[in-house]
Amino acid sequence: MEPYDIMMGMILFLTPIICWFFTRSQKEHRIPWRSWAQEFHEKRYYLHAMGYVVIIRWKAITDKLNEPMKVRTGHWTEWVYGIEGEFTKWIQDAFRNDALTEFLNFHYLFVYLFLIYVTTVYFAFSGDRDMTDKVTLNYLLIYALAVPYYLFFNVEVTSSWIPGMDALLYHDGWYTVFYALHDPLDNAVPSLHVAIPFGILMLNYLHVKEQGGTLREWRHWPYHLFVLINTGLFIFTILYLGIHWFVDIPLGILIGSIGALFIHHLQPRLRNDYGPVFKGISREKVRRHILVEGVVMLILLTGMMMAVNYQEETIEDRVSFQLGEDDSTFEIIQKFDPGMMVQSNISNLNSVGQLEIVVVMVETSVPAMETGAIDWEVMQTLGEHYTVAPQTTLSLNITSPKIYHFIVMHYEDAPEDESVMQVRIINDYGEDKMGEAMFLSLPSLWMTGFVVYRLYRLKKEGRSWIDSTPSYVWASSSSTDEEA
């Protein structure tokens, strides 16, 4: 079965079960099926459905920019590796088990996607309008927050860098094809498998805490616990499967926290709980927001440009991949339009060892990955095979449009003094996407600035950081004049 078939099967089969199971103790809150259409219209849940369409399109646009930009933005994997070393390889080696691998592969892809979708449906079915709003925005906005980090601070997956670490997910049959078409494999930091479910957990906490309750007393506590357990499993999974680094976890939590705070403080305005959306907004307030949030945006933007400048200046020292003896991995060449081409320069940075290369269409590569690893003997028969001598560069022109390709690398016999093969791959797509990448990053920079300024104003006014009431309400309920 194809991934989409499995996903649709899960949605159709498991959605009613999940919604029924977690609302057993709150039957009075369930929305009767006869009222679903009315509820959908009155609560404007059609906007939530549109939000999911927007984020799918947003991700597609972002992914299309990712590879063409790497010639300028490079990646920061070596820095991350220098900080944490091979901790994730220890995790993989310590718990390696075929049955566990199969289960976690399924959980990483299908349970993650299903959890994002079913959480919105669950809260809507249980009659909780505010949480339905918040968890839907959580998916949309947390991905938006991650965009500049994915585009300007690329980090390769652990299995592409740590010698001897296996890609238990990416080198496994049709999983390989699915991820090659939907995942650049260098969006390791931050982990959305941590950020998005953590955002749900934090939104739950903020929502309940502001109402003066506790999570254990909340009617959604069983579902909260369900998300919490899956989040813990996601954390283990991303380390075990050879995907994310340990540092991705706290950074994912940070992104999830920023997103949750932004949503928690903005949702009451969007839902008109305190009057019209723009009530209380004056020119002076707008000016202050632009000034403070603009400064935060400029600081972050400066950091992004400094990162690009550093990568451009050190391109000759760049290492793209590391392979141990008998290791294989691949670089993805994204599809491009007719009339375009990709020039790929593949450099063997070693002094003695030889690098083997196969260029193959993604869909054609499946027979070489049917056992959960790259079978090099089979892979050599599926595409164009090359050998790159030490300290030399192989230049390839990939001219087939509308097709994803793999540049598959293999290090066969490692000399005693060169146990690790270092490879540099520079792909020139002939397009400068920097302007588009900056534009797509602006929402993330603004949301970060908004949260920083919001927390500052709350502290200045002596109010709790979880207080989501609009600022004009503060002035009407206290003797002080709120500044913005």
Number of C-alpha atoms within 10 A of each C-alpha: 6 9 13 11 10 11 16 13 12 14 18 10 11 14 19 14 11 15 20 17 12 19 20 11 12 13 12 11 15 18 15 13 10 8 9 13 10 11 18 14 11 10 16 13 19 11 14 20 12 10 17 16 12 13 16 11 12 17 17 13 14 19 20 17 19 23 22 22 21 23 19 22 24 25 24 20 25 18 11 17 17 9 10 12 15 17 13 24 21 14 16 20 12 10 11 14 10 11 9 13 19 14 11 22 20 13 17 19 16 18 18 18 14 17 18 18 17 18 23 24 19 23 22 24 22 22 18 16 17 16 21 22 24 25 27 23 23 27 24 21 25 25 22 22 24 23 27 24 17 22 27 26 24 23 29 24 24 29 28 26 23 23 22 17 22 25 22 21 26 28 25 21 20 20 20 21 20 16 15 21 18 12 17 21 21 24 24 24 26 28 26 25 24 25 30 29 27 25 28 28 21 20 24 21 18 21 21 17 14 14 10 8 12 13 17 12 9 13 15 21 15 16 18 19 14 13 19 16 11 19 21 13 16 23 18 17 23 26 22 29 27 24 25 28 28 21 16 23 22 15 17 25 22 17 26 32 22 25 32 30 24 25 25 26 21 18 20 19 18 15 15 12 12 14 13 11 16 11 13 13 13 10 8 11 14 11 12 14 17 16 12 15 22 16 14 20 22 15 13 19 17 12 13 18 14 12 18 21 13 13 22 16 11 10 15 9 10 20 21 22 23 22 26 21 18 13 23 26 23 20 20 19 24 23 18 18 11 10 8 15 17 22 15 19 16 22 22 24 22 17 13 15 25 22 25 19 25 21 23 20 19 20 18 14 26 21 16 21 20 16 12 20 19 26 15 21 9 14 22 19 13 18 18 12 15 14 14 17 18 16 14 16 17 15 14 13 12 17 16 17 15 12 15 18 23 22 21 22 24 22 23 18 15 17 12 8 9 15 15 21 25 22 20 19 20 21 23 19 21 11 11 14 17 17 9 12 19 17 10 19 22 18 17 24 23 20 23 22 24 24 21 17 18 21 18 13 17 18 12 11 17 9 12 11 16 17 18 21 16 22 19 16 13 18 15 11 9 10 8 10 13 17 14 19
